[in-house]
């Protein structure tokens, strides 16, 4: 099927990315810059949509990465208590301190699981609440609405990941080493607590000496990742350095391009179908904007059999991918929707692949375990058909992803047009 993207539409997508960066700069979650970019997007949607609204919501944006420092402190306390036992080995403090040390590291794993691997607001209440916003544009059909199709992206940008900025490929090594030390220490301390129960039959002091040496070596090996992770992001506004051209103004440009194209090609809109173009806030704060939207509109989304085509980080012509799974949050997206995207790509002649978030190669799958999630996750978790179109080259992304070098020049020429064609082909097919 021949869908031609005009030079004017291509130029528009390039220019809206540059404009938002020029006028707003970096846009960390709940910042004034994020709010300003939402207003620009709202203004652009008003040119092509029948109805445009900004829905404000509150969340604790710093909890998304702030949990890291909390758990690091807890880990260090756990190690310290266990080592302190050496000076109290012949008293009941051996039992008390070993149990406390194990409980602390268990809580660390629980916090990491709930906050990062489940994206739940587990310790968010201890962080300050702030306001963010979702921008929703609606293109209404003639007659009764029986279906809703959503094209979405997000307008906030990430806090700079200092480890990725300075370590590049060493970033993943440091992350996995840190988590590895954490899990090994949990099992070591747990085993010691279990053995300490049998002190009537075992020489627990002698056993402790062996565990003490293990603890010291774990602490020595873990010193580098622990210290490094403590500086994962810079405190306060100083972390607000990322222009976010690829992640995720590339997607914002495309969904605005959908509205712009449909204004002159209404025949592409399926009968009795409302098109929604949504730019979420606080995606980089663990998808809080998308979660708030789904929660507020769940009944409506289910009533009209909604489908969400989410876009995230469209950068490379050779890596346009339909993400059917997101390993970090154990999210499985709609197979039906993914197959529709495959058909759409075939119709418009764009080469794509299906892979879990992060990629399909062995190294990409390993990286994908720690890659986080996309705004399609809240939809799929609520049984709303959803999937994400992404397009990142792993070799290239280490040089700009979540860094101040995420500038418009990183977006390859023609890739925005290809992703836009897929979205339009999706409507047609």
Beta strands, then each sheet from edge to edge (+ up, - down):
strand 1: 51-59
strand 2: 130-139
strand 3: 147-154
strand 4: 273-280
strand 5: 307-314
strand 6: 321-323
strand 7: 325-326
strand 8: 331-332
strand 9: 353-355
strand 10: 385-391
sheet 1: 1+ 2- 4+ 3+ 5+ 10+ 6- 9-
sheet 2: 7+ 8-
end
